[in-house]
Amino acid sequence: MVVQAHDEAVTLADAREAVFVLRPKVDATTSEWVAFHRANAAMYERVAETDQRHHWEALYWVGYEMRQVEKLTRKPEWRSSFGEEG
């Protein structure tokens, strides 16, 4: 399966492909990178539930992506649900 969107990933392998395919250009704006990493975190969180064999590795990647957002925004990402107020 060729992944074309974050919500298409079902397995960890799909998620890795999505990250590669959907990655912004190097000169993308900070907001584009933040959106990319937030979408990755949400994707890996879903994958952790659908690909039980790789549950813990997918959860690791959730944390990694959240840390990337924190580096870009200089705000703790855990205070929100991937940037959404609530």
C-alpha positions in Angstrom: 0.0 0.0 0.0 1.3 3.5 -0.9 0.3 5.8 1.9 -0.9 9.2 0.7 -2.2 10.6 4.0 -1.6 10.3 7.7 -5.0 8.8 8.3 -4.3 5.9 5.9 -1.6 4.4 8.1 -2.6 1.2 9.9 0.8 -0.4 10.6 4.1 1.0 11.8 5.5 0.3 8.3 2.6 2.4 6.8 3.4 5.2 9.3 7.1 5.2 8.4 6.2 5.4 4.7 3.7 8.3 5.5 6.4 10.2 7.3 8.7 9.9 4.3 6.1 10.7 1.6 4.4 13.6 3.5 7.5 15.3 4.8 7.6 19.0 4.0 10.4 20.5 1.9 13.5 21.6 3.9 12.6 25.2 3.5 9.0 24.8 4.7 7.7 27.3 7.3 7.8 26.6 10.9 4.1 26.2 11.0 4.2 23.6 8.2 6.8 21.6 10.2 4.7 21.9 13.4 1.6 20.7 11.6 3.6 17.8 10.1 4.9 16.7 13.5 1.5 17.0 15.1 -0.1 14.9 12.4 2.7 12.3 12.8 2.1 12.1 16.6 -1.7 11.6 16.0 -0.9 9.0 13.4 1.5 7.1 15.6 -1.0 7.1 18.4 -3.6 5.5 16.1 -1.1 3.0 14.8 -0.2 2.0 18.4 -3.8 0.7 18.7 -4.1 -0.9 15.3 -0.6 -2.5 15.1 -0.4 -4.2 18.5 2.8 -6.0 17.5 4.5 -2.6 17.4 2.4 -0.8 20.1 5.3 0.3 22.2 7.5 1.5 19.3 4.6 3.5 17.9 4.1 5.1 21.3 7.9 6.0 21.4 7.3 7.8 18.1 4.3 9.7 19.5 6.7 11.1 22.2 9.4 11.8 19.6 7.0 13.8 17.4 5.7 15.8 20.4 9.3 16.7 21.4 9.9 18.0 17.8 6.9 20.3 18.2 8.1 21.5 21.5 11.5 22.3 20.0 9.8 24.3 17.2 7.2 26.1 19.4 9.2 26.2 22.7 6.0 25.2 24.5 5.2 21.9 26.2 3.1 19.9 23.8 1.6 17.6 26.4 -0.6 20.5 27.6 -2.8 20.1 24.5 -4.0 17.4 22.2 -1.7 17.9 19.3 -2.3 21.6 19.3 -6.0 21.6 19.7 -7.5 23.5 22.7 -9.5 21.3 24.9 
